[in-house]
Amino acid sequence: MKKIVIFLGNEILLGLLITVLSIFTAVSSYQSSLAGGEQNDAEIKGMQALNDGNAEYLTENQNIGQDYNYYDNWYINETERPDVAEYYQFNFSQQLQDAIARDPNVVWDDQYYQEMSATSTELFDASEAYFTLGSEFNAKSDWLQLVLTIMAVGLAFAGWASINKEESNLRAFFALLSIIMLILGVIYYFSTPVVVPF
């Protein structure tokens, strides 16, 4: 037992503990800060894609409404005033022309709406992906903050150990707690969630 107390109270061991715990504390803090920055960046991009998607969605709805209007006027004038009908037909969107070519009896099929809303759908999907990425970076940052806290507690224990006399049981006890915190912190550090940005 006395050998353990002497080993734990050793100045070199305490110096090594303080050094390693300090390095892990600094690295965890730095990486947590980087993850927080990546989270912020992803959330800004997500908000930008969401705003762009909303703007595109409104434009696409206007285009669909315009197609409805052109198609109705074309249909009304098709037999009695073909020259007027031709004007409206000329203004059909490419998507409406393709829908009529697919099936003139259906026209407003799912494919038409999917094609008309392709840009906003893509932007909404990108927005969701960015927000998911931001959430993952937030989880990583939180995890690294936990590592930072564990390492800081271990550092405090090492500091308390160093101010006691070398043969003191209290010094050995604080050194042991510091080692436990270091081991726990290292385990948590190496199990930090990995986030793959796109």
Helices and strands as residue ranges (DSSP letters): H 2-8, H 11-77, H 82-90, H 94-102, H 110-116, H 118-162, H 169-190
